[in-house]
């Protein structure tokens, strides 16, 4: 049995590649057992995810950390803005969308526990 090398490190070049795959679409980097899923998302200006309606992670706690820019997180009770350096938490079952209504790209690091 081969032991994997820990801690896992994703270097900047690899993160840049991951972000290139995550333009306007959430991209998963880690899916660790049944515990946590980690990914990135780059939203271009004037892009909303999903385009219509709401996302819902029925059983997953969701966290998003803004690496660059700012976005609006909309729920059934309204919108809240999060910007670079801020962390957002959504409890399981919260219907939501993410909208970049600015003129600059926004980059987010997100976590779901348990994974979807």
N, C-alpha and C positions, 0 to 999 in steps of 0.2 A: 504494500500500500504506500503510495507516494503522498507525503504530507505537503499541503499547499503552504506557500510562504506568506506569513502574516507579519506585520500588518500589510494589507493591500494598499498600494499607492498608485494613484493615477496622476501621471506627470502632466504639466501644462499642455504639451503638444497633443497628448491623448484627450485631454479635456476639450481642447479646441476642436478636435475631430468629432467628439461626442456632440458638442454644441452645433457643429455644422450639420449634423444629422437631426438636430432638435429644432430646426427653424419651423415655427408655427405648429409643432407637434411634440408632445411630451415623449422623451426618449429615456428608457430605463438603462441605468449603468450597472447597478447591483440589484439582485433579487436574492436575498439571503434567507434560505430555508423558508419557513413560514412566518418569519419575524418582521422583515422590513424590506422595502423596495426603495431605491434611491435613483433619482434621475435628474435630468436637466431639461430646460425649456427656454428657447429664445423666441420671443414674440416680436415680430416686426411692428412698426407703427401702424395704428388703426386696424389691428387684428384682434379678434375675439375668439376665444375657445371655450366651449364649442361655438361654432358660427351662430347657431340658434339654440334656444332652450338652455338647459342646465346639465352639468355633470353631477353625478352622485356616486360617492364611494360608500356603499351601504354599511360595510363593516370595518372600514379603514379610517384611522386617525390620519389626518393630512397636515403636513407642515410645508411651507414654502419660504425660502430665504432669498431675498432679492440681491443678486450679485451686481446688477447694473440696471439703471433706469428706474422706472416705476410702473405699476399696473393698478387697475381697479379690480377688486374681487367683489363680484356681485352675488347676493343671495336673495332669497325671497323677501328679506327684510330691508334690502337696500345695498348700497355699495360702500366699501371701505378701500382707501388707497394704502398701498404699501410701496415703499421706495427703498433704494439701495441701503443695505445694512439692516433692514427690518425683517422680522420673522412673523409669519402668519400661521395660525392654527385653525383648522376646521374639524369639528367632531364628526364621527361617523354619521352618515345619512344627511349631511348638510348639502342641499342642492346649491350649486354655485357655477359661476363662469369667471374667466380671467380675461381682462380686456386691456390692451395697451392703446390708450387714446392719446399718447404723446407722439412727438415727431422723431423720437429716438428709439432704437431697439431696447428691449428689456430682456434680461437674462435671469433665470431663477433656478435654484437648486431645490428639488422637492423630495419629500419623504412620505411613504405610506406604510402604516403599520396596523394590521398585517398587510402584506402585498395584495393587490387586486387579483 
